[in-house]
Amino acid sequence: MSKRTTFFRALTLAAPIAACGLALALHAQQPANPTPAELAHLHQLAGNFAQLDRYAAANAALPPTQKGRIVFYGDSITDAWAGGKHIFFPGKPYIGRGISGQTTAQMLIRFRQDVIDLHPDAVVILAGTNDIAGNTGDVTQQQIADNFISMAELARANHIRVILASVLPAADYKWRPGRNPIPKIAALNTWMKQYCETSHFTYLDYYSALNDGSGGMKPGLSSDGVHPTDAGYAIMAPLAEAAIAEAEKHKP
């Protein structure tokens, strides 16, 4: 077994252990008088941090391989768009594996079962806004970047083409107001574009097409300033197709 294989196996074994520790820490730090929503969220994190059961049955029902298979991997934005459906991609073997509310730490844990084990030609990773919102606690930009890097390197090691999608513009989060996401999203997207260039991955720029010029979503393209409407997804779809076509030019 090569050192590289040993490293990636160790990474995927260590991730669930780290998640358990994080979930227990969050549970221990719950507020003295939590709201029902806060309490439910803490219990969900402690009991099933990465929601590994969400797509277990759907994954088992798939054929082992399929020509042109693409996994759209992410959070609620992917879940609403491609949660097992082919909304804007009729006839294409594209698979949605988004889970609402997830951060890159949660996505890293389930990356093997929801991406690698499906043997896609490519993975489109759209994530990061929930990290900035602090859904599973405060994290640094470097920690978010590290999770993206780990997912991308795992994909490359398994001969899967990598497409990293920019974080969508957002002026604020209704569920976590006051997080000042505009400069954080811009900084993360700048890093992501540079990382794709230096690592020979494909960068998918949704941000520029949806940005109202000040870092928020253009009017009519979002229901709440974060999640796209059908009009928003209609703009995103051809950009995704173009990125997939670009990625196909490169070796996985």
C-alpha positions, 0 to 999 in steps of 0.5 A, spaced: 500 500 500 502 506 497 504 512 502 498 516 499 493 511 499 495 510 507 494 517 508 487 518 505 484 512 508 487 515 515 483 521 513 477 518 512 477 514 518 479 520 522 474 524 520 468 521 523 472 520 530 473 528 529 466 529 528 464 525 534 468 530 538 466 536 535 458 534 536 459 532 543 463 539 545 457 542 542 452 538 546 456 540 552 456 547 550 449 548 549 445 554 552 442 554 559 436 556 556 436 553 549 430 555 544 427 548 541 430 550 535 437 550 538 436 544 542 433 540 536 440 542 532 444 540 538 441 533 538 441 532 531 449 534 531 450 529 537 446 524 534 448 524 526 453 529 525 454 528 517 447 525 516 450 519 513 443 515 512 440 521 508 442 517 501 444 510 503 438 507 500 439 511 493 446 510 493 445 502 493 440 503 488 444 506 483 448 501 478 455 501 480 458 505 474 454 510 469 457 513 463 457 521 464 455 520 471 456 527 475 455 528 482 452 535 485 455 535 492 453 540 497 448 543 502 441 546 501 442 550 495 444 543 491 439 539 495 433 544 493 436 544 486 438 537 485 436 532 491 435 526 487 432 530 481 434 532 474 431 539 474 435 543 469 438 537 466 433 532 463 436 526 460 443 527 464 446 522 469 447 527 474 446 526 481 444 530 487 447 529 493 446 536 497 444 536 505 440 542 507 444 546 513 451 542 512 458 545 512 464 543 509 466 539 515 460 535 515 461 534 507 468 531 508 465 526 512 460 523 507 464 524 501 466 517 500 459 514 501 456 520 497 461 521 492 467 516 491 463 510 492 458 512 486 464 512 481 462 519 478 466 522 472 466 529 476 464 532 482 461 539 483 462 541 490 458 547 492 459 549 499 462 554 504 456 559 506 454 555 512 461 555 514 461 562 514 454 562 517 457 558 523 452 552 522 456 548 526 460 553 530 465 558 528 471 556 523 476 560 520 477 561 512 483 556 513 479 551 516 474 552 510 479 551 505 482 545 508 476 542 508 475 543 500 482 541 499 481 534 503 475 533 498 478 535 492 485 531 493 480 525 495 477 526 489 483 526 485 486 520 488 480 516 486 480 519 479 474 523 479 475 530 476 474 536 481 469 542 479 469 547 485 463 552 485 464 559 488 460 561 494 453 564 492 453 572 494 449 573 500 448 580 504 446 576 510 443 570 513 436 570 516 437 564 520 444 567 523 444 575 522 450 579 523 455 574 520 457 580 515 458 574 510 460 579 504 467 580 505 468 573 507 465 570 501 469 574 497 475 572 500 473 565 500 472 565 492 478 569 491 482 563 494 478 558 491 479 560 484 487 561 485 487 554 488 483 551 482 488 554 477 494 552 481 491 545 482 489 544 475 481 543 477 475 547 474 473 553 478 465 554 477 463 562 477 456 562 480 458 568 484 459 573 478 453 572 475 448 572 481 452 578 484 448 585 485 454 589 485 455 589 492 455 582 494 448 580 495 444 576 490 440 580 484 433 581 485 428 576 483 434 570 483 433 568 491 427 567 495 431 569 502 438 572 499 441 566 500 437 560 496 436 561 489 429 561 485 428 557 479 430 564 475 437 563 479 438 556 478 436 557 470 442 562 470 446 557 474 445 551 470 448 553 463 454 555 467 455 548 471 454 545 464 460 549 461 464 547 467 463 540 466 465 540 459 471 544 461 473 539 466 472 533 461 478 536 457 483 534 463 485 528 466 481 526 472 
